[in-house]
Amino acid sequence: MKWKLELPAEESKMLFSRQDLVKLMIPLVFEQLLMMLVGVVDTAMVSRVGEAAVSGVSLVDMINQLIIQILEALATGGAVIAAQYIGHREHKKSCQTANQLMIVVTLISVGIMGLMFLIKGPVLGGLFGNVDDTVMTSAMTYLMISAVSYPFLGIYSAGAALFRSMKKTSVTLWMAALMNIVNIIFNSIFIFGLDMGVAGAALGSLAGRMISAVVITLLLLNKKQIVHLEKITGPVFDGTLIRKILYIGVPNGLENGMFQFGRILVVAIVSGFGTVQIAANAVANNIAGIEVIPGFAVGIGMITVIGQCVGAGDYKQAEYYTKKLNRLAMAVMFLYNGGILLLLPLILKAYVLSPETLQMAVILLVIHGGFAMFLWAPSFVMPNALRASNDVKFTMTVSMVSMWVCRILFSVILGRFAGLGVIGVWLAMVLDWVFRLIFFRVRFRSGKWQRIKLI
């Protein structure tokens, strides 16, 4: 399979025009930025309560990110199947998929909420047992209220994924804006008006997720949507559709969950390198998360585009759009990260850092931004084409092996044994990218991803 970009059909017969792709991708970029702001807003607004409150919120946010990754992976499973049915012009099936996705995600998220209530002590104690009692109290409060929001977050994630499968990313953009506005309003009321501290921040997030879940469900009840929720006239559970959703969702959930868990372990490794390197790593991680937003958005769009191509049985177009979107992501990442690197001295002025911490943060961000310009897109965007074509077991295996061998093992080897400290940890991250890139590129060129059929 050549990597040359050639139109597989007349432009009039292509499933997505250039205008379609622009309308799909641009809202996704701003949506991802807004979704990232939810956690940032909580931390910023609760910082006025005290350092213990900030520490408690930041620790629980690591757990919340793990849950978010799992729920979004399950939602992606439904979105892939719905997109394939849209491409196959089986709109009735896509609506049935929406019903089953909502049922599955709701049940699983309620289960996670209940489990978190049962094991909250061992979880927080096992991960952060050495923190002060005041920090642990704040973390416990924030976690318990956050857990109540998991079912609403699951419903919202499923609804947003379904709208993306229909190419209606403008809806998800406005929903992300709504969630942020509600979060800020209720944070202001609970934290400053009612002096509720950490509980106020958690209740603000709960309100944002609850209202967003209700609104997106109401939008999906509109039968004018290609994919909408229908009245269940037969059995509540459709075993065939649920198996298809979980075939995509479970490997994705395991992969995303393991990736987030790996990040927690990396933070634990860095914690042994001293205050300067811990602080530099924290600042660099914040900015690095912003650096990958455009590529992450293109990767989400890839699910919709390739899913519909696969559903239509047109693998020539699937190949074409995979190459096109991968190149788009690489170009955007090059320009975007190049701009961030040029503005880095100005960006870092927002942080109050010692000269040593500032210098280390610059080194880490140059490593991340410099390599991300070339490696991040083929490592994280292109594999979404494989996932959208049902090749999820391969992507899960590669990602998990790469995480444990490259990112974790080599973080220890380069960081501790080679004496490179946090720089060694970030070089291990780059090695992880290279490993993924090689295996995903070989898999795509082999064409084996075209042989796995679900619909």
N, C-alpha and C positions, 0 to 999 in steps of 0.2 A: 504494500500500500504506500504510494508516494505521498510526500508531505506538501506537494504543490497544490495551490488553491485554484481550482477550476470549477466553473459553474456546472452542476450535474444535469441541468435542464434549462429550458428557456426561462427567462426571468419571470414571465407571467405565470409559470407553473411552480415557482418556488413558494414554499409554505410561509416564509417570512421575508418581507421586503426590507430594505435598509431602514425605511421609516418605521416599520414594525419593531425592529431591533432597538432603534433609538427610543421609541415610546416605552419599550419594555425595560430598558436598562437604566435610563436616567432616574426615574422614580425610585428604583431599587437602591441606587447610591445614597440618595437622601434619606430613604427609609432606614437603611442600616446605620447611618449616622445618628438618626433620631433614637433608634433602639439602644444604641450605645450610651446615649445621654441619660437614659433612665437611671442607671447605676451611678453615673457621675453626679447627677443632680442630688440623689439621696445622700451621697458622701459629702458633697459640698454644703448642703443645707444642714446636715446633722453635725458638721464640724463646729458649729457655734455652741453645741451642747458640751463639747469637751473631747479630749483625746481618746478617752476610754470608749466613748460612743462611736467615734470614727473607726477605731480599731475593731470594735465588735461588728460594725456594718461591713467593713472591708473583708474580714475573715469569712463571714457568712456569704458574702457575694461570690466567693470561690465555690461554695457548695451550690448556691443558686445557679451559677453558670453551668455547673455539671447537670443539674436538673433541666435547665433550659435546653442544653445541647441534646439531651435524651428526648425531650418532648418534640423539639423541632425535627429531629431525625425521624420520629414516628410520623409526624405530619408530612415530611418529605415523601415517606412511603406512599401515603395516600395521594399526594400531588403527582407523583410519577405515574401511578396507575390511572388517575383521572386524566392526565395529559395524554397518555397513550390512547385512552378511549376517545378523547376528543379528536386526536389524529386519525383514529379508526372510524370516526363519525358515528360512534355508538353513544350518543348523548344520554340516553336512558341509563346506560351502565355507569357513565361518569357521575350521574346524580346518585345512583345507588352506592357508588364508591364514597361519595361525600357523606352519605348517611352512616355508613359503616365506619368511616374514619372518625367521625364525631363520637360515635359510641365507644370505639376502642380507646381513643385518646382520653376521653372523659373517665372511663373506668380505670385506666392505667394511672392517670394523674391523681385521681382520688386515692388509689392504692399507695402511691408514693407519699401523698400527704399523710395518710394514716401510719405508714411505716416510719416517717420522719418523727411523728409524735411519739412513737414507741421507742425509738433508738436515738433520740436527740442527745441524751447524756453521753452515751458511748461515742457517738459521732464527734461531737465537739471536744469531748475529753481526749479521745484518741488522736485527733488531728492537732488540737491546740491546747493540750493539757497544761502547758507551762505558762500560759498567760495569766495576768492578774485577775483576781476575783471580779473586779469591776468590769473588766473587759469581757470576761466569760458571761457575766449577768447580761450585759448589753447584747452579746452574741446570741444568747439563749432567747431573749425577748424578740430580737429581729428574726431569728430562724423560725420561731413558732408562728408568728404572724405571716411571714413569707410562705410557710407551708400551706396556709389556708388559701393563698393565691394560686397555688399550683394548678388546681382544676380549671380556673379561669384562664390561666396562662396557656394550658393545654388546648382549650377550646379556641382561644385567639390564634394560637400557632397553626392549628388545623385550618381555621377559616382563612387565614392569610395565605397559607400554602395553596389552598384551593383557588383563591383569586389569582394567585400567580400562575397557576396551571392554565387559567383562562386568558393570560396575558394582561390582566387588569391590575398592573402594579401601581397605578395611580390611586386605587382604592386602599391598598396596603400602606402607601405613603401617608395618606390622610389619616388612616387609623393609627399609625405610629405617632403622628403629630397630636392626635387626640389623646393618646395615652400619656404623652409628655405633659400636655397642658393640664390634664386632670391630676397627674402626679404632682406637678408644681403647686397647683391650687390647694390640694388637700395637704401637701407637706406644709405649706405656709400656715394653714389653719391648725393642724395638729401639733406641729413643732413650735411655732411662734405664738399662735393664738391660744392654744390650750396647754402649752408647755409640756408636751408628752414625750419629748426627746426621741430616743431610738424607736419607741413604739409608734410615734407619730410618723416617722419616715417609712416604717413598714406599712402602716395603714394607708399612707399616701400611695405607695406602690400597689397595694391591694385594691384601692379604689380605681386606679388607672386600669389595672388588668381586668377588674370586674366589669367596668363600663365598656371597655373595648371588646370584651367577650360577648356581652349582650348585643352591642351594636353590630358586630360582624356577623353574629348569628341571624339577626333580623335582616341584614342585607342578603344573606344566603337563602332566606326563605322566599325571596323574590323570584318567582318562577320565570321571569324574563331573562335571568342569568342562564348561560349555557350549562353551567354546573350549579345546581341549587339543592337545597334540602327538600326531600319529599316526605309526604305522609307515609309512614310504614304500614303497608296493608298486609304483608305476609309475616314470616318469622322475623323477630327483632334482629337476630344474628344471621348473617349470610356467611357461612363458613368458607366458601370459595373465595369471596372477595376479601375477607379478613386475612386469609392465608396469603393472598397476593400482597396486601398492604404490609403485613408483617415480614414477608420475604424481603421486601426492600427496607422496611423500617427497623427491624431488629438488628441486622448487621450494621446499618447506619448508626443506630443508637449505641451499640457496643463500641463502634469505632470512635464516635464523638465523645462518649463517656470516658473511654480509655485515654483519649487525647487530653481531655480536661484533667483527668486524674494524674496523667503524666506531668502536666504543667504544675500541679500541686506538689508533686515529688521534686520537680526541678527547683521550685521555690524553697523546699526543704533543704536541698543541696546547697543553694546559694546562701541560705541562712547561716552556714558555717564559715563564710568568707569574711565576716566583719561588717561593721555598720556602714562604711563607705560603699562597699560593693552591694550590700542589700538595698541601700537607698538608690544607688545608680540603676540597679536592676528594676526597681519599682517604677522609677520615672521613665526609663527606656521602654518598659512594657506598656505603660500608658500611651506613649506616643506611637509605639510600634502597632498597637491596635488600630490607631487612626490611619496608619500607613497602608494597611491592607484593605480598607473599606471598599475602594473601587473594584479591586480584584474579587473580593468576596461577593459583591453585588453582581458582577458578571457571572460568577459561578452559580448563583441562585437562578439567574436568567437562563443559564445553560440547561438546567433541569427541565424548564418549560419547553424550550426550543427542541432539544433532542428527544424529549419524551413524546412530543407530538409527531416528530419525524419517524420515530420507531413505531408509534401507534399506526401511522399511515403505511408502514412497511417500506419506507423509502430510506434505505441506509446510505444511498449516495448523498442525499441531502443531509443526513445525520453526520457523515464524514465531513462534508463541506462546512456545515455550521460549526462543528467542533473546531476545525482549523481556524475558521474566521473569528470565532469568539475567543479562542485562545490567543490569537494574534492581537485582537482588540484589547484583551486584558493585559498582555505584555506591553503594548504601546502605552496604555493608560498608566500602568504601574511605573513605567520608565519615566514618563513626564511628571506624574504626581509625586513619586518619591524623589526624583531629581529636584523638584521645587522645594520639598520639605527639607532636604539636605542643605540646600542653599539658604533656607530661612532658619536653620537649626539654632544659630546663636540668638536670634530673636525669640524663637519659640521657648527656649530654655530659660529666658528671662522671667517667664511666668512662675518658675520654681525658685525657692530660696534654698540654694545648695552651697556647700563648701566648695572651694576650688578643686579639691581632689575628687569629690563626688561628681562635679560638673564635667571634669575631664573624662572620667570613666563613662559617664552617660553618653558623652559625645562619641567615644570609641564604639560603644555598643550600638548606637543608632546608625553610625556609619556602616558597621558590619551588616546590620539588619536592612537598612534602606538600600545600600549598595548592591547586596546580593538579591534582595527582593525585586529589584528592577528587572532582573533576568530570570530568576529561578522560581519565584512564588507562583506565577500563573500556571506554568506547566505542572507544578507540584500539587496545586490545590484547585485550580479551575478546570483543567482538562479532565481529571478523574470524575467530575460530575457528569460528563458525557457517558462514562462507563456505568455510573449509578443509574442514570436515566434510561439506559438500555438494559437494565436488570443485572448487570455484572457486579453485584454488590459484594459477593463473597470474596472476589479477588481484591477489590479495593480495601475491604476490611482487613484482609490478611496482610497486605503490603503495608498499610498504615500502622497496624499494631506492631508488626515486626520492626518497622522503621522507628517507631516511637521508643520501644524498649531497647533496641540495639544501638541506634544512632543517638537519639536524644538523651536517653537516661544513662546507658552504659558509658557512652563517650563523654557525657557531662562529668561523670566521676573520673574517667581516665584523664581527660584534658584539664578539667577544673582542679581536681585534687592531686592526682599523681604527677601530672606534668607541671603543676604549679601555676597554671594560667588563670585560676580563679574564675570569676564570672565571665571573663572573655572566652575561656575554654568552653563554658556552657553555651554561649551564643554561637561559637564555631561548631559545636555539636548540633545545634539547631540547623545550621546551614548544611551540614552533612546529611541530616534528615531530609532536607529538601532535595538534595541531589539524588539520594536513594529513591525517593518517591518518583522523581522526574524520570529516571531511567526505566523503572519497572512499568510505570503508567504509559510511557511513550512506546515501549516495546509491546505492551498489551494492545494498545490502540492499533498499532501498525499490523499486528498479527490478524486482526479481524475476528478474533474469537468472541468478542463482545456482541457480535451480530447474531450469534447462534442461540441466545437464551431468550425464550419466548414465554410471556406470561398471559397475553391476551390473544 
